[in-house]
Amino acid sequence: LAASEGGGLVLDRADGYTGVLIDDLVTKGASEPYRMFTSRSEYRLLLRPENADRRLTPKGISCGVVGRERREMFESDLRDYDHVRKLADSIVMTGNGWHKVGVSEIRAEGTRRSITDLVRSGLHLDTVLERIRDRDDQEILGDYTDDLARAFEVHPIIREAVSIDCQYSLYTEKQRAEVARMRRQRELPIPEDTDYASLRWFS
């Protein structure tokens, strides 16, 4: 970055553990040798190993440190990820409908559930997709036949990443809201003429 005279790379506590480490050392100091524990991050559900590529590669691209071949590979993987993730949210059936395609781990009732919901309840994404494919019920699949076929062309590592994302989705949605609030508060300016001595409560 210095050689190319580009802008700096800034990682905050929600971008990666490097950001957590730097923020801790700068704002809290270190009275003992610093050790980087994952427990130091309040957003660790967002800082999972399998999503590091999606978190950090866009920052590398914006800084100009990602080559063309690597960028094209990342963008292809991201399209595959988005396709499978959208499919997991789009296929929705009642408990009775899921039983018809061989997913009998849930109750046969009228509550509508998506694939994401099923994965959140403990099933693996590939397990659900394979049962839908093996049943090959056009009445149920409808317009999703081609999308399902394409999902199986996606690399298993990417499908595994989608499965993990679905599993934690309720919790990560809450953490993303917390991150957005943290970043808004961080950008609030403090007036230069603030009289700190007059503040009754300050921490």
ZIGIFEN-V408209 format. One record per residue. N is the residue number from 0. RES is the residue in one small letter. SS is DSSP state (a for helix, b for strand, c for the rest). Layout:
N:RES:SS ; N:RES:SS
This chain:
0:l:c ; 1:a:c ; 2:a:c ; 3:s:c ; 4:e:c ; 5:g:c ; 6:g:c ; 7:g:c ; 8:l:c ; 9:v:c ; 10:l:c ; 11:d:c ; 12:r:c ; 13:a:c ; 14:d:c ; 15:g:c ; 16:y:a ; 17:t:a ; 18:g:a ; 19:v:a ; 20:l:a ; 21:i:a ; 22:d:a ; 23:d:a ; 24:l:a ; 25:v:a ; 26:t:a ; 27:k:c ; 28:g:c ; 29:a:c ; 30:s:c ; 31:e:c ; 32:p:c ; 33:y:c ; 34:r:c ; 35:m:c ; 36:f:c ; 37:t:a ; 38:s:a ; 39:r:a ; 40:s:c ; 41:e:c ; 42:y:c ; 43:r:c ; 44:l:c ; 45:l:c ; 46:l:c ; 47:r:c ; 48:p:a ; 49:e:a ; 50:n:a ; 51:a:a ; 52:d:a ; 53:r:a ; 54:r:a ; 55:l:a ; 56:t:a ; 57:p:a ; 58:k:a ; 59:g:a ; 60:i:a ; 61:s:a ; 62:c:a ; 63:g:c ; 64:v:c ; 65:v:c ; 66:g:c ; 67:r:a ; 68:e:a ; 69:r:a ; 70:r:a ; 71:e:a ; 72:m:a ; 73:f:a ; 74:e:a ; 75:s:a ; 76:d:a ; 77:l:a ; 78:r:a ; 79:d:a ; 80:y:a ; 81:d:a ; 82:h:a ; 83:v:a ; 84:r:a ; 85:k:a ; 86:l:a ; 87:a:a ; 88:d:a ; 89:s:a ; 90:i:c ; 91:v:b ; 92:m:b ; 93:t:b ; 94:g:a ; 95:n:a ; 96:g:a ; 97:w:a ; 98:h:a ; 99:k:a ; 100:v:c ; 101:g:c ; 102:v:c ; 103:s:c ; 104:e:c ; 105:i:c ; 106:r:c ; 107:a:c ; 108:e:c ; 109:g:c ; 110:t:c ; 111:r:b ; 112:r:b ; 113:s:b ; 114:i:a ; 115:t:a ; 116:d:a ; 117:l:a ; 118:v:a ; 119:r:a ; 120:s:c ; 121:g:c ; 122:l:c ; 123:h:c ; 124:l:a ; 125:d:a ; 126:t:a ; 127:v:a ; 128:l:a ; 129:e:a ; 130:r:a ; 131:i:a ; 132:r:a ; 133:d:a ; 134:r:a ; 135:d:c ; 136:d:c ; 137:q:a ; 138:e:a ; 139:i:a ; 140:l:a ; 141:g:a ; 142:d:a ; 143:y:a ; 144:t:a ; 145:d:a ; 146:d:a ; 147:l:a ; 148:a:a ; 149:r:a ; 150:a:a ; 151:f:c ; 152:e:c ; 153:v:c ; 154:h:c ; 155:p:a ; 156:i:a ; 157:i:a ; 158:r:a ; 159:e:a ; 160:a:a ; 161:v:a ; 162:s:a ; 163:i:a ; 164:d:a ; 165:c:a ; 166:q:a ; 167:y:c ; 168:s:a ; 169:l:a ; 170:y:a ; 171:t:a ; 172:e:a ; 173:k:a ; 174:q:a ; 175:r:a ; 176:a:a ; 177:e:a ; 178:v:a ; 179:a:a ; 180:r:a ; 181:m:a ; 182:r:a ; 183:r:a ; 184:q:a ; 185:r:a ; 186:e:c ; 187:l:c ; 188:p:c ; 189:i:c ; 190:p:c ; 191:e:c ; 192:d:c ; 193:t:c ; 194:d:c ; 195:y:a ; 196:a:a ; 197:s:a ; 198:l:c ; 199:r:c ; 200:w:c ; 201:f:c ; 202:s:c
